[in-house]
Amino acid sequence: MKMVFVVYSQVADYDIINEFKHAGIKGYTKFEKACGEGLESEPKLHTHTWPGENNVLFLALDNSALTSVIDLIRKLKEKHPRAGIKGFILPMEEII
């Protein structure tokens, strides 16, 4: 199993959540109002100088779903080039 950690601009939230649901990914945990700086987008620090916020999704997936989710993240990056979408794949031992 893998844990996929996806960070993206809050302004793209509706479309990103719908794309994951349409792809059959129903279970996720979402953190809102995450702040940070990336290499491919403007900082989102929730300040007057750097307005904006990120959302973070955690997806616990079987290895069999991983390829389709990676493809979906790549598709979303193309569709929303300014949303700073990043996907990280972490090992996960079990769900309790």
C-alpha positions, 0 to 999 in steps of 0.5 A, a space after each residue: 500500500 501507498 500513501 499519496 500526499 497531494 498539495 494544490 492551490 485552494 482555488 482548484 479544490 472543487 475540480 480536483 476533488 471531483 476528478 478524484 471522485 470521478 476516477 473512483 477515489 472516494 476515500 481521502 483526508 483533506 487539510 485546508 488552509 495549508 501555507 507554503 512555498 514551492 518551486 513551480 508556483 507563487 508562495 501561498 502564505 495567507 498574508 497580504 504580500 503572499 495571499 492564497 492557501 493550499 489544500 492537502 489530500 491524503 489518499 491511502 491506496 492499494 498498489 494497483 490504483 497507484 498508476 491511475 492516480 499518478 496519471 490523474 495527478 499529471 493530468 490535473 497539473 496540465 489542466 491547472 498549471 498555476 495551481 502548484 499541484 504536487 503529488 508525493 508517494 510514501 510507503 504505508 505498512 497498514 491501515 488499522 
